[in-house]
Amino acid sequence: MDLISKKELLALTGISYGQLYRWKRQGLIPEEWFIKRSAYTGQETFFPREQILSRIRTIQEAKDNFSLEELSQLLNPQAAPAGFCRAEQLEGMSEILPDLLPVIAQVCPKDSYEFSEVVAFAVCSRILEERGATAEESEELLAMVLGAAREFDGLADATLTLFRTEREDLHLLLRKTAAPLVLDRELERLGDWDLGPIAGALNLKYQTRRNRV
């Protein structure tokens, strides 16, 4: 895991020590992201680099339009209502690849979708954009991600790792972002995708639109 120290984080983002810990108390930054490690100066605090930088950018861009309490609710996937969007609304979401829409209709045909399902569609789109896949692999991937996302508690603090066995079978693991991961040598690690920024951005963007209609 690529970590960033607290000192470097404050310097890069321009936020203060007080802001960082106030956002932690407000639930804007998961407590699990505050990782204590030994250093030559003593014990220091580190964070998952990509996740914390993405979260702070989101907070900085949205804090003038929302209170910290509102932001905490919007960045928390559990705050998303039942029936997050109708099936036809998926076509208007830039986070979901058009090529994935017929796969969604085949693998998960429904009139409306829950938030965890939309996050699964978005992360599948991200994976396909970065890695590509055959139609058969797309169906397999979507079914796996959907199953994992529906059962995992706390998408805002989850990372999805995709890997392939020596027999070319695809498998995935959904885990807490700060949790270490060691894979068997027979497994080829294809990549990691952090669900926190994806889930938070979706909830912030589309739930906010719903509230303003």
C-alpha positions as CSV (number, residue, x, y, z in Angstrom):
1,M,0.0,0.0,0.0
2,D,1.3,3.4,-1.0
3,L,1.2,5.6,2.2
4,I,1.6,9.3,2.8
5,S,2.8,10.8,6.1
6,K,0.7,13.3,7.9
7,K,3.3,16.0,7.5
8,E,3.4,15.5,3.7
9,L,-0.4,15.4,3.5
10,L,-0.8,18.7,5.3
11,A,1.9,20.3,3.1
12,L,0.4,19.0,-0.2
13,T,-3.2,19.9,0.6
14,G,-2.7,23.1,2.6
15,I,-5.1,22.0,5.3
16,S,-4.3,22.4,9.0
17,Y,-3.8,19.7,11.7
18,G,-7.0,21.0,13.3
19,Q,-9.0,20.6,10.0
20,L,-7.8,17.1,9.5
21,Y,-8.9,15.9,12.9
22,R,-12.1,17.8,12.8
23,W,-13.0,16.1,9.5
24,K,-12.1,12.8,11.2
25,R,-14.5,13.5,14.1
26,Q,-17.2,14.5,11.7
27,G,-16.9,11.2,9.9
28,L,-15.6,12.7,6.7
29,I,-12.4,10.7,6.9
30,P,-12.6,7.1,8.1
31,E,-10.7,6.5,11.3
32,E,-9.2,3.3,9.7
33,W,-7.2,5.6,7.4
34,F,-5.2,7.0,10.3
35,I,-2.4,4.4,10.4
36,K,0.2,4.4,13.1
37,R,3.7,3.4,12.1
38,S,7.1,3.5,13.7
39,A,9.6,6.0,12.2
40,Y,13.1,7.2,13.2
41,T,11.4,10.2,15.0
42,G,9.1,7.9,16.9
43,Q,5.5,6.9,16.1
44,E,4.0,8.7,13.1
45,T,0.6,8.8,11.4
46,F,0.3,7.7,7.8
47,F,-2.6,7.4,5.4
48,P,-3.5,5.5,2.2
49,R,-2.2,8.1,-0.3
50,E,-4.7,7.8,-3.2
51,Q,-7.7,7.5,-0.9
52,I,-6.9,10.4,1.5
53,L,-5.9,12.8,-1.3
54,S,-9.1,12.1,-3.3
55,R,-11.3,12.5,-0.2
56,I,-9.7,15.8,0.8
57,R,-10.1,17.2,-2.8
58,T,-13.8,16.2,-2.6
59,I,-14.2,17.9,0.8
60,Q,-12.5,21.1,-0.4
61,E,-14.6,21.3,-3.5
62,A,-17.9,20.7,-1.7
63,K,-17.5,22.3,1.7
64,D,-18.6,25.8,0.6
65,N,-22.0,24.3,-0.6
66,F,-22.6,21.9,2.3
67,S,-22.2,21.7,6.0
68,L,-19.7,19.2,7.4
69,E,-22.7,17.1,8.6
70,E,-24.3,17.1,5.2
71,L,-21.0,16.2,3.6
72,S,-20.6,13.3,6.0
73,Q,-24.0,11.9,5.0
74,L,-23.3,12.3,1.3
75,L,-19.9,10.7,1.5
76,N,-21.3,7.8,3.4
77,P,-22.9,5.2,1.1
78,Q,-25.3,4.1,3.9
79,A,-26.9,7.5,3.6
80,A,-28.1,6.7,0.0
81,P,-31.8,6.0,-0.2
82,A,-33.5,2.8,-1.3
83,G,-34.0,2.7,-5.1
84,F,-31.1,5.0,-5.8
85,C,-31.9,5.4,-9.5
86,R,-34.2,4.0,-12.2
87,A,-32.8,1.8,-14.9
88,E,-33.2,4.4,-17.7
89,Q,-31.2,6.9,-15.7
90,L,-28.1,4.8,-16.0
91,E,-27.7,6.0,-19.6
92,G,-27.1,9.5,-18.4
93,M,-24.4,8.6,-15.9
94,S,-20.9,9.4,-17.2
95,E,-19.4,7.0,-14.7
96,I,-21.0,4.0,-16.5
97,L,-19.7,2.9,-19.9
98,P,-22.4,2.7,-22.6
99,D,-21.0,-0.7,-23.6
100,L,-21.7,-2.0,-20.1
101,L,-25.4,-1.1,-20.2
102,P,-26.5,-4.2,-22.2
103,V,-24.4,-6.3,-19.9
104,I,-26.2,-4.8,-16.9
105,A,-29.6,-5.5,-18.5
106,Q,-28.6,-9.1,-19.0
107,V,-26.9,-9.8,-15.7
108,C,-29.1,-7.7,-13.4
109,P,-32.4,-6.7,-15.1
110,K,-34.4,-4.4,-12.8
111,D,-36.6,-1.3,-12.9
112,S,-34.5,0.5,-10.3
113,Y,-31.1,0.0,-8.6
114,E,-29.8,0.3,-5.1
115,F,-26.7,2.4,-4.4
116,S,-24.4,-0.5,-3.9
117,E,-25.4,-1.8,-7.4
118,V,-24.7,1.5,-9.1
119,V,-21.3,1.6,-7.4
120,A,-20.6,-1.9,-8.8
121,F,-21.5,-0.7,-12.3
122,A,-19.2,2.3,-11.9
123,V,-16.2,0.3,-10.6
124,C,-16.8,-2.3,-13.4
125,S,-16.7,0.6,-15.9
126,R,-13.5,1.8,-14.4
127,I,-11.9,-1.7,-14.6
128,L,-13.0,-2.1,-18.2
129,E,-11.7,1.3,-19.2
130,E,-8.3,0.5,-17.7
131,R,-8.0,-3.2,-18.7
132,G,-10.5,-4.1,-21.3
133,A,-12.4,-7.4,-21.4
134,T,-14.3,-9.7,-23.7
135,A,-18.2,-9.7,-23.5
136,E,-18.0,-13.0,-21.5
137,E,-15.5,-11.5,-19.1
138,S,-17.6,-8.4,-18.7
139,E,-20.6,-10.5,-17.6
140,E,-18.4,-12.5,-15.2
141,L,-16.8,-9.5,-13.8
142,L,-20.1,-7.6,-13.3
143,A,-21.7,-10.6,-11.5
144,M,-18.7,-11.0,-9.2
145,V,-18.5,-7.3,-8.3
146,L,-22.3,-7.1,-7.7
147,G,-22.3,-10.0,-5.4
148,A,-19.3,-8.6,-3.4
149,A,-20.7,-5.0,-3.2
150,R,-24.1,-6.2,-2.0
151,E,-22.6,-8.1,0.9
152,F,-19.8,-5.8,2.0
153,D,-20.5,-3.4,4.9
154,G,-19.0,0.0,4.3
155,L,-18.2,0.7,0.7
156,A,-16.7,4.1,1.6
157,D,-13.7,2.2,3.1
158,A,-13.3,-0.7,0.7
159,T,-10.8,-1.6,-2.0
160,L,-11.4,-4.1,-4.7
161,T,-8.5,-6.2,-5.9
162,L,-8.8,-8.2,-9.1
163,F,-6.5,-11.2,-9.8
164,R,-6.2,-14.1,-12.2
165,T,-5.1,-17.7,-11.5
166,E,-2.7,-19.7,-13.6
167,R,-5.8,-21.3,-15.2
168,E,-6.9,-17.9,-16.3
169,D,-9.8,-17.7,-13.9
170,L,-10.8,-14.3,-12.7
171,H,-11.3,-13.7,-9.0
172,L,-11.8,-10.6,-6.8
173,L,-11.3,-9.7,-3.2
174,L,-13.1,-6.8,-1.5
175,R,-11.4,-5.7,1.7
176,K,-11.1,-2.7,4.1
177,T,-8.8,-0.2,2.4
178,A,-6.2,-0.1,5.1
179,A,-6.0,-3.9,5.4
180,P,-2.7,-5.4,4.1
181,L,-3.0,-8.0,1.3
182,V,-0.6,-10.8,0.6
183,L,-1.5,-13.1,-2.4
184,D,-0.3,-16.5,-3.3
185,R,2.5,-16.5,-5.9
186,E,0.2,-18.4,-8.3
187,L,-2.2,-15.4,-8.5
188,E,-1.6,-12.6,-10.9
189,R,-2.6,-9.3,-9.4
190,L,-4.4,-7.3,-12.1
191,G,-5.0,-4.2,-10.1
192,D,-6.7,-2.4,-7.2
193,W,-9.7,-0.1,-7.3
194,D,-10.7,2.0,-4.3
195,L,-14.5,2.1,-3.9
196,G,-14.4,5.0,-1.5
197,P,-13.9,7.8,-4.1
198,I,-16.2,6.1,-6.6
199,A,-19.0,5.7,-4.0
200,G,-18.6,9.1,-2.5
201,A,-18.5,10.9,-5.8
202,L,-21.6,9.1,-7.0
203,N,-23.6,9.8,-3.9
204,L,-22.5,13.4,-3.8
205,K,-23.3,14.1,-7.4
206,Y,-26.5,12.2,-7.9
207,Q,-28.1,12.4,-4.5
208,T,-27.5,16.1,-4.5
209,R,-29.3,16.5,-7.8
210,R,-32.3,14.5,-6.4
211,N,-32.5,16.8,-3.4
212,R,-32.5,19.9,-5.6
213,V,-35.3,18.7,-7.9
